[in-house]
Every structure is written in C-alpha cells, then in structure tokens.
Amino acid sequence: MANIAVPKLEAFRRGVWDYAPSRAPVFYNPLMKTCRDIAVLALQTYQSLKNHELKVSEPLAGCGVRGIRFAIEVKGINAVYINDINDKAYEIAKHNIKLNGLENRVFVSNEDANLFLSKNAAPNKRFDFIDIDPFGSPVPYMDSALRALKDGGMLALTATDMASLCGVYPKVALRKYGGTSLRTEYCHEIAVRLLAGCLAMMAAKHEMGIKILLSHSTNHYIRLYSSISHGAKKADESLEKMGFILHCFKCLHRETYLGIISAGLENRCSECGSNLKFAGPLWLGSIYDIEFCKKMEENLKILEYLGGEAKRIASLIIDEADAPVSYYVIDKISERAGLPTPPLKNVIENIRSMGFKAVRTHFNSRGLKTDAQSSIVIKAVKEAAQKLSQ
C-alpha cells in the first residue's frame, strides 16, 4: 500500500460545515477514496484487457496519491506521469514519490494541465490512460486530453459541478456541456449522459469515437470512463447515439428521442397530455460496457482490499448495465400518492410479476430501473405500500 503525505485538513477548517480541501494549500480530498478505489479497479481491468504495459497520466495530481496508487496497486503499469500547476503540490508529490521508492516509475511535472497534455500530444508521446479529476468541470481539459491519448486509450473524467448538471442551473450546463440539464429524480443519470455527450461531441471534432466502459455517481460527483477510437466512422457512430430525454412532471412518464436537433421533439405527454420538458442533447447510448464490468468484478478478487462502497457500486452496475435510460425513486412516488414508502424489493417484485424487468440502481439506494411505463411503476409502488397497512 502507498505511503502518502497529505495536508492536515482540520488545520484549514473554519467551521463545522467548511469544505477544508478547497482551503488547503495542496488539494486532497479523503472523501474521494471510493473514486480512487474504482479508478484502480477500472485501470487494472483495462490493463488486463489490453494485456500490455501502460503509460498513465494524471494532469491534475494534487499530492499525487492517485498516480502513486496506480503505480503500486495496478499490475502492468510501465510509467505514471503526474502533474500539478501548484508549486507546493509539486513538492509534496515529489516527496511522496520518493517516500514510496518510485523515482524510476512515477515522474512529476509542475505546469498547466493543458500545456502538460499538449506537450504529450505527438503520436510517440501519447498515453494509454489519462485521468482528469478536477475540482469542478473537466470540460476545459477534454480537448487536450483527447489529443494526448492513444488510439484505443481510456479516458477517465470526474465532474463535481452537480448543480449545473442536475438541473439547478440548466443554462450553465448548456454553456459548459452543450446540453440542457433537467431537475428530475434521475438527474444524476442525466448528469452522466450530459458529460458523455459533451465528450462524444468534442471527440467527433477530432474524428474520434467514444465507447463508455463505466460510469458512476457517488456523493458529490459523477465519474465516466471511456475508450477512444480514431476514425471518422467511429465519430459518426458516436454522434448517432446522441439525443434527448423527455420528461412529464405530472405523470412521471419519460421517453427518449434520437437526434441532435430538437426541432422534431414532441411537446405533449403520450400518457396524460401534459407538457413535456427535455434534457439534452446528451448521450443515449449505454453508460456501461457489460464485458468491461464483468471483468472488473473478476479483478475485485485480485484487489480484494478495496473499500466496501467500491465493491457495492461494481456489483450494482453489472445488474443495471443493460437497463433502460432513467430510473424511478420510490420515495418520490410514495410521497406524491400520500402513502408510506414500501421496501424497494417489494416494488421490484411487483413490477417483475407484471412481466417487466426491474433492477436496483447504484444512482439511488431507493431507486430502480425498469422497462415498465410510469403507470405500471406507480401501480407497483401503491400495491406494495397498501400491503404495509394491511
């Protein structure tokens, strides 16, 4: 395991609710442990599928904990290149590299992240894997990261600007990600799809296509892992998976519309006739690759020390990998109906008994994904709730 020197965050906290990591002279967030655990698992999975040594990069490294973990915990890593523009972060990262005896495998630089990536954009310098984990949006670094990634490489993106992605500030989402967000109970999935859509559009400008291997929403952030393939045809195939999610706030009906142009969108709900609201354009393709996720589950046996939350997410993702777009939160349905909230498993059983698929989702502990229409889901919740009072 890695030995890491990090800032003592309590020394920078001004109050109980103060966000200490943003005040520390070097950014380090202990709450991102699950994110780092899954990153290790995903990178090991990618390496085992590629079956060759990898050149890895972390352009926004902070104190270097993630990059150092990659070097120590992931088999088949040839070299890790970490970078941070913060002078103090650079010095601490150098110290941590030396502390772990990794001077010959982990290399640190001290410059702007986009400059660092651009310097490695030549074909003979590109990386197999780039991890963009900023405070806020990853969009400012996407273009440089795409150019610095090998054909077939994997790009990991973190976004923490959830207010814009989850519909609180839809105009901000439109400016940053090229699509409008929507404040629904499944807004975290919309957030993932907006991020994926932004990546697809940006990759297409370079005649690259994307394939989402893994995504997850945890605490205050979303995370996306995508392979990148060169070629105009690949880019076109990715763009064909762009579209819109239409949502009815009255009856909870939702549907999808393929296509980047919104001119053909239906504005009336097919179930109740109310006005539909939309999110997008965004990614409507799969946000998981089932084979990658299964391989990831296999690698959990090798990386058995990883935290329980990472294991829980990995397990749930396999179940929901081929589920439809969006999910339902049964608490919201129960609240609307003025009924007590039934156990989630009972609702899932009710939906399945009516001939539909239904699975839990990692996006929300009280959520489910199903191919049943909203009226069926509402009926299943009501029946399960009524049994509680019998």
KOLNU-553209 format. One record per residue (C-alpha): residue in one letter; x, y, z. Coordinates in pm, whole numbers, plus 50000, padded with zeros to 5 digits. Layout:
residues N
<atom a,<X,Y,Z>>
...
END
This chain:
residues 390
<atom m,<50000,50000,50000>>
<atom a,<50109,50357,49933>>
<atom n,<50258,50588,50195>>
<atom i,<50128,50937,50128>>
<atom a,<50196,51273,50292>>
<atom v,<49882,51489,50273>>
<atom p,<49770,51823,50420>>
<atom k,<49623,51815,50770>>
<atom l,<49279,51933,50664>>
<atom e,<49148,52017,51011>>
<atom a,<49404,52297,51031>>
<atom f,<49227,52475,50743>>
<atom r,<48867,52425,50850>>
<atom r,<48696,52748,50960>>
<atom g,<48378,52585,51085>>
<atom v,<48187,52258,51112>>
<atom w,<48047,52284,50759>>
<atom d,<48355,52435,50596>>
<atom y,<48500,52248,50298>>
<atom a,<48859,52213,50414>>
<atom p,<49012,52054,50098>>
<atom s,<48950,52371,49897>>
<atom r,<49130,52584,50158>>
<atom a,<49437,52365,50195>>
<atom p,<49747,52481,50004>>
<atom v,<49753,52141,49829>>
<atom f,<49427,51979,49725>>
<atom y,<49349,51643,49883>>
<atom n,<49001,51507,49950>>
<atom p,<48970,51197,50170>>
<atom l,<48605,51165,50063>>
<atom m,<48725,51069,49715>>
<atom k,<48867,50738,49837>>
<atom t,<48589,50542,49667>>
<atom c,<48659,50730,49345>>
<atom r,<49027,50637,49370>>
<atom d,<48943,50276,49457>>
<atom i,<48722,50240,49149>>
<atom a,<48989,50412,48937>>
<atom v,<49242,50149,49046>>
<atom l,<48992,49874,48968>>
<atom a,<48899,50021,48629>>
<atom l,<49262,50073,48528>>
<atom q,<49352,49717,48628>>
<atom t,<49058,49594,48422>>
<atom y,<49164,49800,48122>>
<atom q,<49523,49674,48153>>
<atom s,<49413,49311,48175>>
<atom l,<49203,49353,47860>>
<atom k,<49484,49526,47671>>
<atom n,<49743,49282,47806>>
<atom h,<50041,49513,47768>>
<atom e,<50223,49765,47984>>
<atom l,<50055,50103,48008>>
<atom k,<50172,50461,48011>>
<atom v,<49946,50652,48250>>
<atom s,<49888,51022,48315>>
<atom e,<49723,51233,48584>>
<atom p,<49745,51601,48482>>
<atom l,<49575,51737,48798>>
<atom a,<49755,51529,49056>>
<atom g,<49749,51734,49376>>
<atom c,<49972,51550,49621>>
<atom g,<49998,51255,49381>>
<atom v,<49800,50995,49575>>
<atom r,<49606,50861,49276>>
<atom g,<49903,50830,49042>>
<atom i,<50115,50667,49310>>
<atom r,<49836,50419,49383>>
<atom f,<49823,50334,49012>>
<atom a,<50197,50260,49012>>
<atom i,<50183,50045,49326>>
<atom e,<49848,49867,49300>>
<atom v,<49787,49813,48928>>
<atom k,<49982,49538,48756>>
<atom g,<50128,49617,48415>>
<atom i,<50194,49988,48458>>
<atom n,<50514,50093,48285>>
<atom a,<50521,50459,48388>>
<atom v,<50296,50718,48551>>
<atom y,<50328,51086,48465>>
<atom i,<50168,51317,48719>>
<atom n,<50144,51694,48706>>
<atom d,<50015,51988,48903>>
<atom i,<50049,52361,48848>>
<atom n,<50061,52425,49223>>
<atom d,<50424,52457,49338>>
<atom k,<50352,52312,49682>>
<atom a,<50162,52019,49531>>
<atom y,<50460,51954,49306>>
<atom e,<50698,51943,49603>>
<atom i,<50470,51715,49807>>
<atom a,<50419,51485,49508>>
<atom k,<50796,51460,49465>>
<atom h,<50827,51376,49834>>
<atom n,<50557,51109,49807>>
<atom i,<50722,50953,49504>>
<atom k,<51050,50929,49695>>
<atom l,<50870,50805,50006>>
<atom n,<50742,50508,49804>>
<atom g,<51064,50445,49612>>
<atom l,<50903,50515,49276>>
<atom e,<51154,50758,49127>>
<atom n,<51206,50532,48824>>
<atom r,<50836,50477,48750>>
<atom v,<50646,50790,48855>>
<atom f,<50750,51123,48704>>
<atom v,<50618,51458,48819>>
<atom s,<50600,51795,48646>>
<atom n,<50488,52141,48751>>
<atom e,<50291,52317,48478>>
<atom d,<49947,52398,48345>>
<atom a,<49747,52080,48283>>
<atom n,<49656,52169,47925>>
<atom l,<50015,52259,47847>>
<atom f,<50132,51932,48000>>
<atom l,<49885,51734,47788>>
<atom s,<49965,51929,47471>>
<atom k,<50334,51853,47515>>
<atom n,<50242,51485,47503>>
<atom a,<50007,51504,47203>>
<atom a,<50263,51382,46949>>
<atom p,<50193,51021,46839>>
<atom n,<50508,50884,47003>>
<atom k,<50437,51053,47336>>
<atom r,<50070,50978,47394>>
<atom f,<49926,50799,47696>>
<atom d,<49726,50478,47725>>
<atom f,<49521,50620,48010>>
<atom i,<49452,50975,48125>>
<atom d,<49267,51056,48446>>
<atom i,<49112,51404,48463>>
<atom d,<48994,51469,48818>>
<atom p,<48941,51844,48864>>
<atom f,<48756,52049,49121>>
<atom g,<48453,52143,48912>>
<atom s,<48411,52063,48544>>
<atom p,<48652,51853,48334>>
<atom v,<48544,52027,48013>>
<atom p,<48840,52272,48000>>
<atom y,<49078,51975,47980>>
<atom m,<48887,51743,47746>>
<atom d,<49028,51866,47417>>
<atom s,<49390,51842,47533>>
<atom a,<49328,51502,47689>>
<atom l,<49179,51361,47369>>
<atom r,<49479,51475,47169>>
<atom a,<49721,51323,47421>>
<atom l,<49551,50981,47426>>
<atom k,<49649,50686,47211>>
<atom d,<49403,50529,46970>>
<atom g,<49214,50279,47184>>
<atom g,<49318,50454,47504>>
<atom m,<49095,50510,47805>>
<atom l,<48996,50849,47940>>
<atom a,<48853,50898,48290>>
<atom l,<48662,51215,48376>>
<atom t,<48528,51349,48704>>
<atom a,<48271,51627,48731>>
<atom t,<48177,51786,49063>>
<atom d,<47969,52079,48933>>
<atom m,<47648,51894,49010>>
<atom a,<47424,52199,49046>>
<atom s,<47454,52276,48677>>
<atom l,<47446,51911,48566>>
<atom c,<47145,51825,48782>>
<atom g,<46916,52100,48659>>
<atom v,<46960,52376,48916>>
<atom y,<47141,52587,48656>>
<atom p,<47041,52444,48315>>
<atom k,<47187,52737,48123>>
<atom v,<47526,52673,48281>>
<atom a,<47503,52310,48170>>
<atom l,<47419,52426,47819>>
<atom r,<47721,52657,47811>>
<atom k,<47965,52405,47955>>
<atom y,<47838,52071,47828>>
<atom g,<47637,52165,47520>>
<atom g,<47310,52028,47659>>
<atom t,<47030,52142,47889>>
<atom s,<47000,51969,48226>>
<atom l,<46671,51886,48398>>
<atom r,<46588,51868,48767>>
<atom t,<46427,51525,48795>>
<atom e,<46463,51240,49044>>
<atom y,<46707,51077,48799>>
<atom c,<46910,51394,48745>>
<atom h,<47236,51217,48833>>
<atom e,<47196,50987,48535>>
<atom i,<47117,51288,48319>>
<atom a,<47440,51441,48451>>
<atom v,<47640,51136,48342>>
<atom r,<47476,51143,48000>>
<atom l,<47544,51516,47957>>
<atom l,<47911,51458,48037>>
<atom a,<47927,51163,47796>>
<atom g,<47750,51365,47528>>
<atom c,<47995,51650,47568>>
<atom l,<48284,51405,47532>>
<atom a,<48127,51250,47221>>
<atom m,<48082,51589,47056>>
<atom m,<48433,51704,47140>>
<atom a,<48588,51375,47027>>
<atom a,<48398,51396,46698>>
<atom k,<48574,51724,46619>>
<atom h,<48897,51525,46611>>
<atom e,<48735,51238,46417>>
<atom m,<48728,51016,46722>>
<atom g,<48453,50797,46860>>
<atom i,<48380,50704,47220>>
<atom k,<48267,50389,47397>>
<atom i,<48154,50431,47756>>
<atom l,<48302,50149,47961>>
<atom l,<48190,50254,48307>>
<atom s,<48019,50540,48486>>
<atom h,<47902,50604,48838>>
<atom s,<47751,50874,49055>>
<atom t,<47879,50890,49410>>
<atom n,<47829,51155,49678>>
<atom h,<47904,51494,49523>>
<atom y,<48045,51386,49187>>
<atom i,<47998,51179,48874>>
<atom r,<48264,50971,48706>>
<atom l,<48300,50846,48349>>
<atom y,<48542,50602,48185>>
<atom s,<48551,50586,47806>>
<atom s,<48769,50427,47543>>
<atom i,<48857,50650,47248>>
<atom s,<48885,50520,46891>>
<atom h,<49020,50716,46596>>
<atom g,<48831,50743,46268>>
<atom a,<48552,50948,46112>>
<atom k,<48323,50644,46102>>
<atom k,<48371,50591,46476>>
<atom a,<48290,50957,46536>>
<atom d,<47973,50934,46327>>
<atom e,<47863,50620,46512>>
<atom s,<47902,50802,46843>>
<atom l,<47701,51102,46726>>
<atom e,<47418,50868,46626>>
<atom k,<47377,50788,46997>>
<atom m,<47306,51150,47089>>
<atom g,<46955,51268,47163>>
<atom f,<46712,51398,47424>>
<atom i,<46527,51271,47730>>
<atom l,<46168,51396,47753>>
<atom h,<46002,51402,48095>>
<atom c,<45649,51461,48218>>
<atom f,<45640,51610,48566>>
<atom k,<45270,51528,48604>>
<atom c,<45262,51151,48545>>
<atom l,<45640,51077,48555>>
<atom h,<45638,50940,48200>>
<atom r,<45973,50964,48026>>
<atom e,<46088,50884,47674>>
<atom t,<46392,50933,47453>>
<atom y,<46443,51095,47115>>
<atom l,<46746,51016,46900>>
<atom g,<46898,51309,46715>>
<atom i,<47098,51619,46799>>
<atom i,<46843,51864,46654>>
<atom s,<46548,51932,46884>>
<atom a,<46310,52051,46612>>
<atom g,<46127,51717,46599>>
<atom l,<46067,51685,46973>>
<atom e,<45714,51605,47085>>
<atom n,<45595,51853,47348>>
<atom r,<45291,51660,47471>>
<atom c,<45299,51358,47701>>
<atom s,<45165,51046,47530>>
<atom e,<45029,50924,47865>>
<atom c,<44848,51226,48011>>
<atom g,<44873,51504,47753>>
<atom s,<45071,51742,47975>>
<atom n,<45367,51945,47854>>
<atom l,<45696,51759,47832>>
<atom k,<46027,51904,47945>>
<atom f,<46353,51788,47792>>
<atom a,<46719,51738,47876>>
<atom g,<46986,51734,47609>>
<atom p,<47126,51686,47365>>
<atom l,<47301,51415,47561>>
<atom w,<47433,51061,47530>>
<atom l,<47160,50797,47489>>
<atom g,<47395,50506,47431>>
<atom s,<47494,50266,47705>>
<atom i,<47677,50415,48001>>
<atom y,<47830,50077,48088>>
<atom d,<48006,49808,47889>>
<atom i,<47886,49476,48027>>
<atom e,<48203,49285,47938>>
<atom f,<48421,49551,48097>>
<atom c,<48205,49547,48410>>
<atom k,<48219,49167,48435>>
<atom k,<48596,49177,48400>>
<atom m,<48603,49443,48668>>
<atom e,<48413,49211,48901>>
<atom e,<48674,48940,48834>>
<atom n,<48952,49182,48922>>
<atom l,<48788,49253,49256>>
<atom k,<48921,48913,49363>>
<atom i,<49274,49043,49300>>
<atom l,<49204,49381,49460>>
<atom e,<49000,49243,49749>>
<atom y,<49130,49510,49988>>
<atom l,<48933,49784,49809>>
<atom g,<48663,49958,50010>>
<atom g,<48314,49817,50050>>
<atom e,<48150,50108,49869>>
<atom a,<48357,50043,49556>>
<atom k,<48255,49677,49567>>
<atom r,<47888,49766,49617>>
<atom i,<47888,50002,49319>>
<atom a,<48066,49749,49098>>
<atom s,<47808,49484,49187>>
<atom l,<47505,49706,49122>>
<atom i,<47643,49834,48793>>
<atom i,<47651,49483,48647>>
<atom d,<47281,49439,48726>>
<atom e,<47180,49768,48566>>
<atom a,<47422,49760,48272>>
<atom d,<47157,49676,48012>>
<atom a,<46866,49859,48179>>
<atom p,<46676,50140,48003>>
<atom v,<46751,50510,48031>>
<atom s,<46641,50680,48360>>
<atom y,<46529,50539,48693>>
<atom y,<46246,50581,48944>>
<atom v,<46283,50673,49311>>
<atom i,<46004,50506,49504>>
<atom d,<46012,50762,49788>>
<atom k,<45908,51031,49540>>
<atom i,<45620,50821,49408>>
<atom s,<45501,50734,49760>>
<atom e,<45517,51098,49864>>
<atom r,<45309,51206,49564>>
<atom a,<45050,50941,49644>>
<atom g,<45043,51021,50016>>
<atom l,<45141,50665,50103>>
<atom p,<45412,50514,50323>>
<atom t,<45726,50414,50136>>
<atom p,<45735,50036,50084>>
<atom p,<46051,49824,50071>>
<atom l,<46224,49858,49736>>
<atom k,<46245,49481,49689>>
<atom n,<45866,49453,49716>>
<atom v,<45817,49710,49441>>
<atom i,<46069,49533,49218>>
<atom e,<45889,49202,49277>>
<atom n,<45555,49362,49187>>
<atom i,<45693,49501,48861>>
<atom r,<45851,49170,48768>>
<atom s,<45527,48986,48843>>
<atom m,<45361,49201,48576>>
<atom g,<45611,49079,48317>>
<atom f,<45862,49364,48319>>
<atom k,<46229,49386,48403>>
<atom a,<46327,49572,48720>>
<atom v,<46663,49610,48895>>
<atom r,<46819,49827,49161>>
<atom t,<47041,50114,49055>>
<atom h,<47360,50247,49211>>
<atom f,<47242,50602,49137>>
<atom n,<46999,50599,49430>>
<atom s,<46960,50348,49711>>
<atom r,<46582,50385,49681>>
<atom g,<46582,50375,49303>>
<atom l,<46506,50116,49038>>
<atom k,<46545,50082,48664>>
<atom t,<46273,49916,48460>>
<atom d,<46132,49883,48111>>
<atom a,<45780,49932,48251>>
<atom q,<45598,50257,48181>>
<atom s,<45547,50504,48464>>
<atom s,<45185,50400,48527>>
<atom i,<45300,50043,48597>>
<atom v,<45572,50161,48835>>
<atom i,<45325,50383,49021>>
<atom k,<45079,50093,49044>>
<atom a,<45352,49864,49180>>
<atom v,<45450,50119,49445>>
<atom k,<45089,50172,49552>>
<atom e,<45022,49800,49581>>
<atom a,<45336,49745,49786>>
<atom a,<45251,50043,50010>>
<atom q,<44894,49926,50067>>
<atom k,<45018,49586,50184>>
<atom l,<45211,49763,50460>>
<atom s,<44887,49887,50616>>
<atom q,<44705,49554,50595>>
END
